[in-house]
Amino acid sequence: MPGATFALAASSTSCTSPQYEFWLKRANGTWGLEQGWGGGSFAWDSAGFATGAYQLGVWARRAGATNPYDAYGITTGTVSIDSCISASLAPSVAAPQIRGVTVSLTASSSGCASPQYEFWLRAPGGSWKIVQPYSSTATWSLNTSLYAAGNFQVGVWARRAASPRAYDSFYVRSYSVSPKAGCVVSGVSANATSPVAVASTVTFAPIQAGCSHQYRFWLLPPGGAWRSVQAYGVGSSWAWNTKGYAPGSYEVGVWEGLTGSSTYQSFAITTFALGVSTCTSARFTSNVASPQASGATVTFTGAASRCGSAQFAYWVLKPGGSWVKARDYGAAGWSWSTSGLAAGTYQVGAWARQAGSTASYDAYFISTYQIA
């Protein structure tokens, strides 16, 4: 998060009374001195820095030495903002219900570590109103005895804690109370879990009981207007090919009624999000600490934040050389054989991206490793 403090502790081997100097590689690619020769601890305050990955470096030399450095090390720190890319709302009891019942609705979200929620309600014949302002509380209870029977619209806004935005994502669903006897369309189902990557195909169908009429499907894009995407009589489900659609939260509606009619007997709405979680930061650990003698095999294990199915590619920069891809995208683990490598300081890098992404990378991490 912007404003977070990165605490660094340096260490070195084979030198008595070491001194350390700390450097930072900024977004423009230039290194700048952050803390002159002295002790082995440094706290980098990231306040005012743009989001992105920064390289943090340390020079080490024995006390009293006049050379620029004896050895150096690099690690990566990432300044990022996590936002909720999707939201959802689950009732404690499925619709329809009789008037007088109290329904607990529990919100959830993806892509944000500390979400807050604001609950909205549109009662039958009414307009949207906030019923519970933003808080970390993920549950709100609808007392249906306070309202007339009918088709309620219940919504939730989700955003990361401390965000200045009105919302990051939202979710709206229908909830039927004391419907008339006969056909009841109580919801809309999808054959995939929101969110999905753009270009996926998602099939929607009405959740209904006792209905014998036809269905008409509607789509509301972010910031747009409702439009009919499948007319009455075409089918009882709609397959949405999302290729070419922008990421965001879409509302999907279904009408139940008579073929050729411009009205409905009953209806329901749900929300579906497009867009995958991108990795906002990456890192890796090694199974043996640096330094190691030439010939050792070192296994690195990558990890990434905010993406549930990360893939990793590994790179190596030898002393005085250029970056070479050591392994293309695959599993989190990679074993580096140092046989035949000259002694020196190597830089090892990992690219991370969400599985299915076509980006070169979402986030990266660089660290140094010594071959003795």
FENQUIZI-V66960 format. One record per residue. SS is DSSP state (h for helix, s for strand, l for the rest). OMEGA is omega in whole degrees, -180 to 180 (999 if undefined). NEAR is the number of other C-alpha atoms within 8 Angstrom. Layout:
SS/OMEGA/NEAR, SS/OMEGA/NEAR
This chain:
l/175/6, l/-178/12, l/177/9, l/179/9, s/178/8, s/180/9, s/-179/8, s/176/8, s/-177/7, l/174/8, l/-179/5, l/-180/7, l/171/4, l/172/4, l/180/8, l/178/6, l/-178/6, s/171/10, s/-175/12, s/175/14, s/-174/13, s/-177/14, s/178/12, s/174/12, s/-175/13, l/-175/10, l/180/8, l/175/5, l/-178/6, l/176/7, s/178/8, s/180/8, s/179/9, s/-179/8, s/-177/8, s/-175/8, s/-179/8, s/-176/7, l/-173/6, l/178/9, s/-179/8, s/178/9, s/179/8, s/177/8, s/-175/8, l/179/11, l/179/7, l/179/6, l/178/8, l/177/6, l/-180/9, s/-179/8, s/180/13, s/176/12, s/180/12, s/-175/12, s/176/12, s/171/12, s/179/12, s/173/13, s/179/14, s/180/11, l/178/8, l/-180/4, l/-180/6, l/178/4, l/-177/6, l/177/5, l/172/8, l/-179/9, s/179/8, s/175/10, s/-178/10, s/169/12, s/-175/11, s/173/12, s/-176/10, s/173/10, s/-175/14, l/175/10, l/177/8, l/178/10, l/-180/9, l/-177/15, l/175/16, s/178/16, s/179/15, s/-176/10, s/-177/13, s/178/7, s/179/9, l/176/8, l/-176/6, l/173/6, l/0/9, l/176/11, s/178/9, l/178/8, l/-178/10, l/180/8, l/174/9, s/-176/9, s/174/11, s/180/11, s/-176/12, s/-179/11, s/172/12, s/-179/8, s/177/12, s/175/9, l/179/12, l/-173/13, l/-176/6, l/-175/7, s/168/12, s/-175/13, s/173/15, s/-175/13, s/-179/14, s/178/13, s/170/13, s/-179/12, l/179/13, l/180/11, l/-177/5, l/179/6, l/-178/7, l/177/8, s/174/7, s/179/9, s/174/8, s/-177/8, s/-178/8, s/174/8, s/177/8, l/179/8, l/-174/6, l/-176/10, s/173/8, s/-177/9, s/177/8, s/175/8, s/-173/10, h/179/13, h/-179/9, h/-174/6, l/174/8, l/177/9, l/178/11, s/-178/10, s/179/11, s/169/12, s/-179/13, s/-177/12, s/175/12, s/170/15, s/179/14, s/175/16, s/177/16, s/179/14, l/178/7, l/178/4, l/177/6, l/-177/4, l/176/6, l/174/5, l/172/8, l/-179/13, s/-180/13, s/177/14, s/178/15, s/175/13, s/176/13, s/175/13, s/-175/13, s/-180/13, s/179/14, l/179/10, l/176/11, l/179/6, l/179/5, l/-174/7, l/175/11, s/169/13, s/-172/13, s/-180/14, s/178/15, s/180/14, s/176/8, s/-179/9, l/177/7, l/179/7, l/178/6, l/0/8, l/174/11, s/179/11, l/175/9, l/-177/12, l/173/9, l/174/9, s/-178/8, s/-179/11, s/-179/11, s/178/12, s/179/10, s/168/13, s/-170/9, s/175/10, s/176/8, l/-176/7, l/179/10, l/-179/5, l/-180/8, s/-178/12, s/176/15, s/-175/14, s/-177/13, s/179/12, s/176/12, s/179/11, l/178/10, l/179/7, l/-177/4, l/-179/6, l/178/6, l/172/8, s/179/7, s/-179/9, s/175/8, s/-174/9, l/173/9, l/172/13, l/-179/9, l/-179/7, l/-179/8, l/174/9, s/-180/9, s/178/10, s/-177/8, s/173/8, s/-171/8, l/179/10, l/179/7, l/178/6, l/179/7, l/174/6, l/180/8, s/-179/10, s/-180/14, s/172/12, s/179/12, s/-179/13, s/176/12, s/173/13, s/171/12, s/-178/14, s/-175/14, l/179/9, l/-180/8, l/-179/5, l/176/8, l/179/4, l/-179/5, l/172/10, l/175/7, s/-177/10, s/175/12, s/-178/15, s/170/14, s/-179/13, s/180/12, s/-176/11, s/172/13, s/179/14, l/-180/11, l/175/9, l/174/11, l/179/9, l/-178/15, l/175/14, s/180/14, s/178/15, s/172/12, s/175/10, s/178/7, s/-177/9, l/175/7, l/-175/7, l/172/6, l/1/7, l/174/8, s/178/10, l/176/8, l/-176/12, l/179/9, l/172/9, s/-177/9, s/179/11, s/177/11, s/178/13, s/-177/10, s/174/12, s/-180/9, s/-180/12, s/173/9, l/175/12, l/-172/13, l/-176/7, l/-176/6, s/170/13, s/-174/12, s/170/14, s/-176/13, s/-178/14, s/178/12, s/175/12, s/-180/11, l/-179/11, l/179/7, l/-177/4, l/179/6, l/-178/6, s/177/8, s/178/7, s/-179/9, s/176/8, s/-180/8, s/-175/8, s/179/8, s/-176/7, l/-177/7, l/-176/11, s/176/8, s/-180/10, s/-177/8, s/176/8, s/-178/8, l/180/11, l/178/8, l/-179/6, l/178/8, l/176/6, l/178/9, s/-180/9, s/179/12, s/172/12, s/179/12, s/-179/12, s/176/11, s/169/15, s/178/13, s/174/15, s/178/16, s/177/15, l/-178/7, l/180/5, l/177/6, l/178/4, l/175/6, l/174/5, l/172/8, l/-178/13, s/179/12, s/178/13, s/178/15, s/176/13, s/179/11, s/179/11, s/-177/11, s/168/11, s/-172/15, l/999/8
